[in-house]
């Protein structure tokens, strides 16, 4: 049986190991001058609709634009936003893509801009990673993995 001293020496390592799943959710990508911070999604059933969220920062001197997306897990991927329509919030596709000005950050988050994963071919399960390809006007295509969080997640479970 380990002594109290040896246990106290092991405790920091055990705590660090327990934190690994949360730290593993913090992930980022780059495409040209676009930095893509923590892409994530919520758990969703097959045949339903999922959503993708992340931050997009243009680190360059030239404007760029997220123009489309693709995912093998979905029939279609569209860029959407929420708008006020007669006092009701409605989702609408973003026509012409999502502009990202030089030095600016655009956040895709619940209640705002987001990717719609339409016609899911399989469920999005909490704890899994879902590959999605983002296509930018200047930076080109980049594959990112959406970290799937709980069905009602608001994005607070991850680190940036």
N, C-alpha and C positions, 0 to 999 in steps of 0.2 A: 504494500500500500504506500503511495507516495506521501512524503511529508508535506506539512503546510508550506514550507519554503519552496519545495519543488513545484507544488501546485501553483503558488503565486508566480513562479517563473513561467509556467505554462499558460497561465490565464491570458496574458496579452496576445499570444499566438492563437489561442482558441477564439478570442474576440475578433481578431483580424480575419480568421478563416470564416467566421460567421458573417462578417461584413462583405465577403466576396460577392455574393449574388447581387447586392445593391450596387456595389462598385462596377460590376460587370454590365449593369444597365447603362452606365454613363459611356456613351460612345459617340464618335463624330467621324465625319468624312469630308473630303474636299473634291470639288470638281472645278478645275480652272481656278478662278478667283472667288468661288462660292464655298464658304465653310458651312457645313450642314451639321447642326448640333442635335444630339439625342433624338433620332427619329423613333417614334413609339406609336402604339395603337392600343385599342381596348379589345378585350375578349368579345367575340361575336360568333353567332351560329352560322353553320353552312347555309347556303341559299339566301343569306341575308346581306346586309351592307355593313362594311367596316369603315374605319376612318384612319387616316395617317396624320400625325402631328410632328412638328420639329421646328427648329429655327434655321433660317437661311440668312447668312451674312455675306454681303459683297465686300471683300477685302481689296478689290481692285479699283481702278480709276474709270472703268467703263460700265455702263448699265448692263444688266443681264435680265433674263426673264425665265421663270419656270414655265415651260410650255406644255408639258404633258408628263404622264407617268404610265408605267406598265407593270403588271404583276401576274405571274402565272396562276396565282391563287384566286384571281378575280376575273370576271368577264370584261370589265372595263375599270379604268382608273381616271377620275376626273378631278380637276381643281375646283373647289367650291368655296363659297363664303355665305355668311348669314346676312340678310338684309331685312329691314323693317318694311312690311307691306300691309298698309291699312291697319296698323297696330299689332300685326302678327309677325313674329320672326319666321322667315322662310330661308331655306337653303337654295342657292342658285349657282350654276356654273360660272366661273370667272372667264369671261370672253377675252381671248387674246393672250392668255397666260398671266402670270403673277410677276409684276415688275419688281426688281430689286436694284435700287439706286446705289451708286458707289458709296461705300462707307456706311451703308444702312443695313439694318436687320429687319427681316419680316418674320413674324411668328405665326406658325400654323398651330392653332390650339382650339380646344372645344369652345364653341360659341363664336368662332371667327373663321379665318381661312383654314382650310383643311383639305386633305386628299380624300376622295370618296372611293372606296373599294367596292364596286358594285357587282352583285352576283357572285358572292363568295362560293368557291367550289369545295371548300372544306372550312371547318371552324377555325377561328383565331383563338388559340388557347393560351391562357395566362402562363407566362414563363417561357414561351417559345419566341423565336425570331422569325420574321416573315420578310423575305426578300422582295424589294420593290425597286424598279429602275426609274430614276428621275431624269427628265430630259430638259436641259437648259438651252436657250437660244444660242449663247456664245460658248458656254463651258462644256456643252455636249451631254452625253449620257453618263450616269454613275449609278451603280447598284448600291443600295443601302439596306440595312436590316432594321425593320420596325420591331422594337422590343414590345411584346404584348403584355399589357398590364391588366388589372382587373376590369370587369365590364363597366363599372361606374367611375373609373379613375379620372382624375382631373389633371394628371401629370405631375403630381407632387411626390410620387414614389421614386423618381429618378433624380440623378444629379446632372448638372450641366457642366 
